Structures are given as C-alpha cells and as structure tokens.
Amino acid sequence: MTHTPPPASSLPPTPPPTPYDQFPYRGRPCTESHPSRLYTAAVLLGLSPAPAAVDRCRVLELACGDGSNLLSIAESLPAASCLGIDLAARHIATAQADAATLGLKNVRFMQGDLLALDPKELGEFDYIIAHGLYSWVPRPVQDRLLSLCKQHLAPGGVAFISYNVLPGWRVHSILRDFMMFHTHEQTDPRERLRGAREALTLFRELGKSSSGEMLPRRSRCRPAPSA
C-alpha cells in the first residue's frame, strides 16, 4: 500500500506551535519497536491471524518526533511503507529534511494532532508505534490513541505502545514532580526550562546537605556487630 498525501483542502487545520517547536526533542531509534521484533513476539505468542511479513509491511508511528526511529525502520526495510505523524512542526521539518538527505523514498512525515486526524486519510497498517507518548498526554489523547490503533490496524496487526509503570518509574517521577512543582506558575517554555534547571541545582544541593548531615548520624546509630 502506498501512502499518498491527501489534497490540501481535506487536511485538518495546522496545529498551533508547541513547546517542542522552541525546544525540539532529540530522538533515537527504539529497537524494541522495530517491526522485526514485533513480528517475532507476535508469532511466539501465537497471534492469529499471523502478522504481516516484515519486509513489505506498512508502519505508522504516532508522535514520531524528529523521525529518528521511523527513519531507521525505513532504511532497514526499503520495501516497507512508513508514515510518521507528530504535533510539532519543527520535528516534522527535521524528519523530512533527514529523509531527503538519506534518499529514503519509502517514508513520509506529516504534522497533525491525534485528536483531529481524519481516519479516512490514514489507511491500514500492519504495525503502529507510539513510543514515549501514552504516559505524557491527558486521558482524551490516550483514548484517541487506542481508538486509532483499533481503527487502522490490519488483521494480525501489532501495536507497540510504551508507558511508564510503578514501581520502576517512581525513581524518575520523584525528580519530575520536584521540577513540576518548582515551575508550576510558569507558562512560557523558556521560563519553565530555566526554572527546571534551577530545580535540578536545588535538588543536587539538598542531596549534598542531606547526605552530609544524615549519614554520620546513621553511622552513630548503627548497632555494633555481634561478637
């Protein structure tokens, strides 16, 4: 299946600028989401019908960022057909430029809001990827993501949706909560970034103070080893 751009008149309105347009997120390939791994996992788990062959598969990545992950998939599977969608115009511009530089003809990128995507324009996909999205968006966007997977996965299709869970995520969320609290009154992205850096500095200083004050006390309170 070849993805052709819909006519300009049918495209939804261009989403407004996002903080990522000012401070783009540098992506990287997510090897766990490569169709070859998804295919293998599906076969081993007995998915029926079986997933599509990887070499000529159709791949959709939602919240593709700067395209680093999807570009690596497109390069490794030259007969595959790949489409990436992201809310940030700057991310899409970077992805399109990198695709042109690499000479990849089997991948396309478009800017779009998940809540405003027209299902009629997307088509059907064998693999749908959403990495680093689900845990960071409000419930309506989460529901829309799952709905898109249901609507656009081919029979035997596989969706890869990563998300953060406890208890493993708790260590990271402590730091995130600290920065969010420190910047909760800021609305400008630049000011929030500056505040987040201040919070990290404060966090480090608190850590030094706590370790310097608490560890000696703990050592003094530690019971002597038995004979």
N, C-alpha and C positions, 0 to 999 in steps of 0.2 A: 504494500500500500504506500503510495506516495503522498506526502502531505503538501498540499498547495495552499498558499496564503489566501484567506478569504478576501473578497472585494472590500475596498476601504469603506464603502457605505454600510457594510454589515458588521464592522468591527465595533466593539463597545467603546465608550469614551475612554480616553487615555487617563490612567490613574494619576492623582496628584503626586508631586515629589515626596519621597520618603527620606528618613534619616540616612538610609543606605546610599542615597544619591549624593550626600555630602561626605559620608564616611563609608565607602564600599567595603564589603566583607570579602576578604581574600579566601577563596575556596581551595579545595584539594580533592583529588579523587577519593571516593569512598569505595574501597574494593569489595566491601560486603554487599554493595548494591549492584554489582556487575551482573548482567543477565546470565552469564555462565554459572555464577554461584547460585542465583535464584532458581535457575533451571535444575541444578543438581539437588538443591534442597527439596524442591517440589517433587522430583522423581523419587528421592529416597523416602519421602513422607507419603508416597502413594497418591499424589494428586490426580484426580480423574475428572475430566479428560486431562491427558498429559499436557504440559506446557509446550508452547511453540518452540521449534528449533531455534537456537540462539543466532545462528549465522545470518538469518534473514528476518530477524524479529523487528517488531515495532515498539519503540521505547518512548515513554512520556516522563519527563521529570518536572514536577511542580516545585516551585521555589528553587529553581536551578542556580540562583546566584550568578556568579560570573562565568558559569558554564564549565568549570574545571572538571567536574565529574562526568558530565554528559559528553564533553569533548573527548575524554579518554575512552569512553564507551564507543563513540562514533569512529574513532581512529582504529580501535581494535577490532571492530566489526564493520568493515567497509560496505557490506551488502545490507546492513540494517538501516532502518529509517528512524531518526531520532528527532524529537521536538522538546524544547525546553521553554518553560514559562516562568517569569519572575515579575514581582511587583515593581522593582526598581529599574528605571530606565537606564541608569548608569551601568548596572550589572549586565543588562541585555546588550548595550552598546559594546561593552568589553568582550562579551561572549561572541558576538557577531564578528568583531574585528579579529579575534583569535581564530575563529573558524576559517575566515578568509585567508589569514596568514598561513594556516596549516593546510589550506587547499581542500578542506573537507566539504563534500557536496551532499552528504547524507545526514546532515544535522541542520536544524532550523531553530531560531530563537525568537520569541515574541514577548512583549510586555503585556501583562494582564493581571487583573485582580481575580482571585479564585471565586469571590462572591459574584462577579459579574461575567464570568465566562459563559459563552453560549455553547451548550452541549452539542448543538448541530454542527459546529465548526471544528470539533476536535477529532471525531472519528473513533476508531477502535485501536486498542494497544494490547500487546502481549505482556508488557512489563511496565508498571507505573512506579515511579520512585518519588518519595518525599522524605528527604533526609534533613534533620535539623529544623523541622517546621512544626510538627504537631504540638510539642510541649511549649511553644513560644507564642501561640496565637489563641485568641478567645474562642469560646465554645462554638459560636456560629461558623467560624472558619474551619474548626476541626470537623464539624458535621458535614460541611460542604466538601471537604477533602475526601471523607469516606464515601459521600454520595457520588463524587466524580469517579472514584475507583469502581464503584458498583456499576455506574453507567457505561464506563468506557473500557473496562477490561474485557478482552475476548474470552470465549470459553477456554478454560485451562489457564487463564492469565494469572499473573502473580503481582501482588502489590508489596512494595518494600516501604514501610512507614516506621521510621525510628522515633523513639520517645524516651524521656528520662523517667526513671522509676526510683523509688526508695527501697532499701536504704542507701544504695550506692550513690545516688545523686545528692544525698544530703550534704556531703562534704563540700560540694561545689555550690549548692544552694545557699549555704551559710554566707559565703562571700558575696553572692549575688544579692541576697536580701540586705546585706550591710550596705552595698553600693546603692541599691534602690532606695533605701531609707535616707541615705545621705543626699540623694538628688531628687527626692520626691516633689520638691517645689519648683524644680527647673523644667521648662518646656522647650527651650532652644537646644537643639542637638549639641552644639558646641559647648554650651554651658554645662550640659549634662555630662559630656565627656570630661570636661575639666573637673567637675565635681566627683566623678568616678575615680579619677586619678588621685584626687585629694583623699578620697575614702581609702584607697589602697595604701597610700602613705600612712594615714592614721592607723589602719589595720596592722601594718607592719610595726609601727611604734608601740601599739598596745600589746602586740605579741612579744616584743622585746621586754617591755615592762613587766608583763605577766610572768614570763619565763625567769626573769631576773629576780622577781620577788617571791614567786611561789615555789620554785624548785628547791631552794635552800630549806624552806620550811618543811617541805615534804621529806627531804633527806633527814632532817632532825627528828621528824615524827616516825620515821620508818623503824619498825621493831628490829632489835638486834637479832642476828641469826642464832638459831639454837645450836647448842654445842653438839 
